[in-house]
Amino acid sequence: MRRRLALILFALLAVACGTGRPAEDPSSFRVAAPAPAKPVAPEPPTEEKSFRDNLRRVIADATRDGWLVKKTVEIPDHHAAIVLMDPSAAKAPAYKLSRFVAVGAGPFKVHTGESGMIDVVKTKRGKLLWDLHGDGARFVVLHLTPCGANCGVAAPKVLELSHDEFVEPKSVPACPTCIQDLDRDGIPEFAYRMFALTVAPCARVSCGPSLALQLEVRGLESWEGDHYAKNLRDFVPMYFERLKRVQRAARRARRARDKSKRCPLGALQVAAELYVYGQLIGEDRDRAIKNADDVMQGYDTGACKGEYDLLEEPRSWSELKQELLSQELPVLDLRRAPRR
C-alpha cells in the first residue's frame, strides 16, 4: 500500500516537473525576428550651426562672383553678421563699388547693397546695435557713401535684427545716428533736415561734399507706435529751447561789425531758425519773419563770392526769404496725448 502511494506521488511529481514529456527536436525551435528599427529623425541644426553654414555660403557665393571678403563684423550675443566686401583684382578695374551682405541664422536669406564706401556705424558707447524705438537695441546702421571718403554724403541703411534674422524695418528715421533723448523719457528723438536753403552752387573743393553753399533747418521726429512722427506735441518744449538758443545767437549777429564784408551764412542760419522755431511754438507768422529780417539787416550775400568758389551769383536775402516763407512746416498735434 505504501509502495503504491509512493509510486503515485512520484508519477505526479514527474508530470509537474516535465520529466514525463518527450524530448523535443532542437530543429523545431524558431527564433523571433527583431522588430524593424524606427528611422531616427535628424536633429534640427542649432542656431550657431545654421549661422555658420549661412556665413560659409555667403563667402563661397561672393568668391564665385568675384568679390573678396574685406571684413566680417559679427554681432555680439547674436548669430548674425555683416560681411564687407571689395571687388577682386580681376573685377576691380571695371567695378569700383564695395558690397555688404547681412546674414543671420535660419533659412538662408541675405540683405545686400553696394556703394563706393560702406561703414558699419557704432553707437557712442561702441555698440553695434542701436535702440531706435526706445524698447531695446536691435537695429544695425550702415553708412553708404556714393564715391568714397570725402566724396558725396553718406546715406544711412537700417536693418532690424529679429530672432537672429535681418529684416527690413517698415519705418526708419531720416538720420538714425542723429539720436538723442531730450526729455529723458527713454524714447529717443532724431534730428532730420526739415529743409535747406541754397545760397549758390559751389565747387566741391570749396564747399565740401554738398556741392552747394547752403544752410539747413533741422526738425525732430520720434517713434510713435508704428511710424516716425514729426508732429508730436511733446516737441513744443524742445523747439522752445532751440528758439531761446537762437535768440541769443540773433543778438550777437545783430551786433556784428563790418556786416557787408562777410559772407552772412551764419546770420542766414539764425534768421531761418528764428522764423521756423517761432512758427513751431505758435508765434505769429508776421512777427516771426520780422525777427528774421532784423537779423539780416546790413548783411549782403554778395560777400560770399570772395570766400567761396561759387559757380553762380549768390541769391539775395529777399530771394531766400521768399523761399523760406513758402516752406511747409509740420503742424504740431496739440491734441495728441503725451507719449508713454
DRENTOR-512941 format. One record per residue (C-alpha): residue number from 1; residue in three letters; x, y, z. Coordinates in steps of 0.02 Angstrom, whole numbers. Each point is the difference from the previous one (the first is absolute). Example, Ala and Ser with C-alpha at 12.3 -4.5 7.8 and 13.67 -1.06 7.14 Angstrom:
<nodes>
  pos  code    east   north      up
    1   ALA     615    -225     390
    2   SER      69     172     -33
</nodes>
This chain:
<nodes>
  pos  code    east   north      up
    1   MET       0       0       0
    2   ARG     136     121      48
    3   ARG      98     -46    -155
    4   ARG    -150      33    -111
    5   LEU     -25     172      77
    6   ALA     185      39     -25
    7   LEU     -10     -48    -184
    8   ILE    -153     109     -25
    9   LEU      85     151      83
   10   PHE     157     -28    -106
   11   ALA    -104      -4    -159
   12   LEU     -91     161      46
   13   LEU     166      85      42
   14   ALA      76     -54    -166
   15   VAL    -146      73     -96
   16   ALA      14     164      94
   17   CYS     185      14     -35
   18   GLY     -13     -47    -183
   19   THR     101    -156      15
   20   GLY    -145     -96     -71
   21   ARG      -1     100    -166
   22   PRO      93     -67    -149
   23   ALA     156      94     -53
   24   GLU     -31     127    -139
   25   ASP     101      10    -160
   26   PRO     116     155      10
   27   SER     -31      34    -184
   28   SER    -181      39      41
   29   PHE      47     158      98
   30   ARG     -28     168     -91
   31   VAL      88     163      44
   32   ALA    -114     152     -12
   33   ALA      63     132    -123
   34   PRO      45     169      82
   35   ALA    -123     144     -26
   36   PRO      54     118    -141
   37   ALA      94     151      66
   38   LYS     -95     164      -8
   39   PRO      85     133    -107
   40   VAL      85     132     108
   41   ALA     -46     177     -50
   42   PRO     153     111     -24
   43   GLU      21     128     137
   44   PRO     -45     176     -55
   45   PRO     155     108     -23
   46   THR      43     116     142
   47   GLU      -6     187     -30
   48   GLU     189       7      10
   49   LYS      21    -137    -131
   50   SER    -134      77    -110
   51   PHE      86     170       9
   52   ARG     172     -73     -39
   53   ASP     -71     -97    -148
   54   ASN     -83     158     -66
   55   LEU     159     101      24
   56   ARG     104    -128     -95
   57   ARG    -125       3    -141
   58   VAL       7     190      -8
   59   ILE     189      -3     -14
   60   ALA      -2    -140    -129
   61   ASP    -130      92    -107
   62   ALA      99     162      13
   63   THR     163     -83     -51
   64   ARG     -84     -80    -149
   65   ASP     -69     170     -54
   66   GLY     169      87      10
   67   TRP      -5      77     174
   68   LEU     127      -3     141
   69   VAL     -53       2     182
   70   LYS      74     156      78
   71   LYS     -74     -19     174
   72   THR    -131    -104      90
   73   VAL     -86      96     139
   74   GLU     -88    -123     116
   75   ILE    -138      67     114
   76   PRO      41     -42     183
   77   ASP    -125    -116      88
   78   HIS     -88     -36    -166
   79   HIS      22    -121    -142
   80   ALA      16     134    -134
   81   ALA     133      97     -93
   82   ILE      33     136    -128
   83   VAL     126     -53    -132
   84   LEU      92     142     -87
   85   MET      74     -37    -172
   86   ASP     109      81    -131
   87   PRO      12     -51    -183
   88   SER     140    -122     -41
   89   ALA     149      54    -106
   90   ALA     -84     -70    -156
   91   LYS    -163      90      37
   92   ALA      67     165      68
   93   PRO      58      89    -158
   94   ALA    -178      10     -67
   95   TYR     -92      -6     165
   96   LYS      43     124     138
   97   LEU    -142     -32     123
   98   SER      10     -92     166
   99   ARG    -135    -117      63
  100   PHE     -79     -50     165
  101   VAL     -96    -160      38
  102   ALA    -102     -20     160
  103   VAL     -27    -181      50
  104   GLY     -76     -86     151
  105   ALA     -59    -170      57
  106   GLY    -147    -103     -65
  107   PRO     -48     -22    -183
  108   PHE     130      76    -116
  109   LYS     -51     181     -31
  110   VAL     114     149     -22
  111   HIS     -15     188     -19
  112   THR     129      83    -109
  113   GLY      48     168     -74
  114   GLU     141      89     -90
  115   SER      81     171      14
  116   GLY     167      86     -22
  117   MET      39     -19     185
  118   ILE     -95     -96     135
  119   ASP      17      20     189
  120   VAL     -86     -91     143
  121   VAL     -37     141     123
  122   LYS      19     -22     188
  123   THR     -93      91     138
  124   LYS      88     125     113
  125   ARG      31    -144     120
  126   GLY      82    -103    -136
  127   LYS    -147    -120     -24
  128   LEU     -54     -71    -168
  129   LEU    -186      -4      39
  130   TRP    -104     159      13
  131   ASP    -159      28     100
  132   LEU    -104     100    -124
  133   HIS    -170     -29      82
  134   GLY      43      16     183
  135   ASP     -46    -181      37
  136   GLY     163     -93     -30
  137   ALA     156       6    -109
  138   ARG     -26    -107    -155
  139   PHE      41     110    -151
  140   VAL     158       4    -105
  141   VAL      45     164     -86
  142   LEU     113       8    -152
  143   HIS      64     154     -92
  144   LEU       8     -14    -188
  145   THR     107     135     -80
  146   PRO     -23      11    -190
  147   CYS     179      29     -56
  148   GLY     117     -26     147
  149   ALA      71     105     140
  150   ASN     -30     188     -10
  151   CYS    -101     -27    -158
  152   GLY    -187      10      17
  153   VAL    -111      -6     153
  154   ALA     -25    -167      88
  155   ALA    -175     -72      -8
  156   PRO     -59    -107     145
  157   LYS     -58    -180     -19
  158   VAL     -94     -77     147
  159   LEU     -31    -185      29
  160   GLU     -97     -75     145
  161   LEU      62    -158      85
  162   SER    -149    -110      48
  163   HIS      33    -173      75
  164   ASP     173      -4     -81
  165   GLU     -70      42    -171
  166   PHE      17     167     -88
  167   VAL    -160      84     -61
  168   GLU     -38     165     -86
  169   PRO     -87     116     125
  170   LYS    -163      79     -58
  171   SER      51     174      58
  172   VAL     170      75      41
  173   PRO      57     174      54
  174   ALA      77     110    -134
  175   CYS     160      11     103
  176   PRO      11    -151     117
  177   THR     168      54      70
  178   CYS     -70     173      47
  179   ILE     -71     -79     158
  180   GLN     -33      86     166
  181   ASP    -123      -7     144
  182   LEU     -38     182      33
  183   ASP    -141     -28     125
  184   ARG      80    -155      79
  185   ASP    -155    -107     -17
  186   GLY      93    -147     -76
  187   ILE     -71      30    -174
  188   PRO     134      77    -111
  189   GLU     -24     151    -113
  190   PHE      89      17    -167
  191   ALA      52     157     -91
  192   TYR     -47       6    -184
  193   ARG      22     128    -137
  194   MET    -163      95      -7
  195   PHE      60      99    -151
  196   ALA     155      82     -73
  197   LEU      27     171     -78
  198   THR     134       7    -134
  199   VAL      95     164     -16
  200   ALA      96     -56    -156
  201   PRO      72    -157     -79
  202   CYS     181     -24      46
  203   ALA     153     -97     -54
  204   ARG      31    -155     105
  205   VAL     174      52      51
  206   SER     -71     160      74
  207   CYS    -165     -51      80
  208   GLY      28    -184      37
  209   PRO    -105    -150     -52
  210   SER    -166      95      -5
  211   LEU      55      94    -159
  212   ALA     -96     153      58
  213   LEU      14     144     119
  214   GLN    -156     -30     101
  215   LEU     -80      -4     170
  216   GLU    -124    -123      70
  217   VAL    -130       8     136
  218   ARG     -20    -159     100
  219   GLY    -157     -67      80
  220   LEU     -41    -145     117
  221   GLU     -82    -168     -26
  222   SER     -31    -148     114
  223   TRP     -75    -175       0
  224   GLU    -188       4      25
  225   GLY     -56    -181      10
  226   ASP       8     -45    -185
  227   HIS      92     143     -86
  228   TYR     114     149      30
  229   ALA    -103     156      33
  230   LYS      51     182     -24
  231   ASN    -154      85      74
  232   LEU      -1     -53     183
  233   ARG     -51     129     128
  234   ASP     141     -66     110
  235   PHE     118      94    -116
  236   VAL     -68     172      50
  237   PRO     114      23     154
  238   MET     148     -67    -100
  239   TYR     -28     127    -139
  240   PHE     -23     134     131
  241   GLU     172     -39      70
  242   ARG      72      11    -176
  243   LEU     -86     167     -26
  244   LYS      77      69     159
  245   ARG     175     -51     -57
  246   VAL     -23      76    -172
  247   GLN     -66     162      77
  248   ARG     165      18      92
  249   ALA      92     -31    -163
  250   ALA    -111     131     -85
  251   ARG      56     134     123
  252   ARG     181     -38     -42
  253   ALA     -36       3    -188
  254   ARG     -84     170      12
  255   ARG     149      74      94
  256   ALA     130     -64    -124
  257   ARG     112     128     -88
  258   ASP      43      13    -185
  259   LYS    -157     -97     -45
  260   SER      12      41    -185
  261   LYS     178     -70     -11
  262   ARG     -34    -176      64
  263   CYS     -99    -143     -75
  264   PRO    -157      -5     108
  265   LEU     -20    -188       3
  266   GLY      -9      -2     190
  267   ALA    -124     145       4
  268   LEU    -107     -87    -131
  269   GLN      -3    -155     109
  270   VAL     -56     102     150
  271   ALA    -134      91     -99
  272   ALA     -72    -160     -71
  273   GLU      -5     -86     169
  274   LEU     -79     151      83
  275   TYR    -142      -8    -125
  276   VAL     -24    -189       2
  277   TYR      13     -34     187
  278   GLY    -109     151      37
  279   GLN    -133     -71    -116
  280   LEU      12    -173      78
  281   ILE     -38      63     176
  282   GLY    -148     104     -61
  283   GLU      77     171     -31
  284   ASP     -88     119    -119
  285   ARG      67     -21    -178
  286   ASP      26     185     -32
  287   ARG      92      22     163
  288   ALA     110    -151     -36
  289   ILE      53      64    -172
  290   LYS      31     175      70
  291   ASN     120     -75     127
  292   ALA      92     -84    -144
  293   ASP       6     165     -99
  294   ASP      75      90     150
  295   VAL     143    -125       7
  296   MET      42      19    -185
  297   GLN       0     190      -1
  298   GLY     168      62     -65
  299   TYR      61    -169     -66
  300   ASP      35     -32    -185
  301   THR      14    -173     -77
  302   GLY     110      75    -136
  303   ALA     145     -12     122
  304   CYS      -8    -191     -16
  305   LYS      83      12    -172
  306   GLY     165      46      79
  307   GLU      -3    -143     126
  308   TYR     -62    -147    -104
  309   ASP      26     -65    -175
  310   LEU    -179      28     -56
  311   LEU     -62     -58    -169
  312   GLU    -140     129      -8
  313   GLU     -44     168      76
  314   PRO     -61     -22     180
  315   ARG    -185      24      32
  316   SER     -50     153     101
  317   TRP     -88      -3     168
  318   SER    -162      57     -81
  319   GLU       5    -152    -117
  320   LEU      42    -118     141
  321   LYS    -136      75     109
  322   GLN    -133     -36    -130
  323   GLU      54    -180      -6
  324   LEU       1      -6     190
  325   LEU    -179      65       6
  326   SER     -55    -134    -124
  327   GLN      63    -145     106
  328   GLU    -134    -118      66
  329   LEU      37     -25     184
  330   PRO     -70    -142     107
  331   VAL    -152      47     104
  332   LEU      27     -68     175
  333   ASP    -149    -100      58
  334   LEU     -46      88     161
  335   ARG    -145    -120      27
  336   ARG     110    -153       4
  337   ALA      22     -82     171
  338   PRO     177      -3      68
  339   ARG     102    -152     -50
  340   ARG      28    -135     128
</nodes>
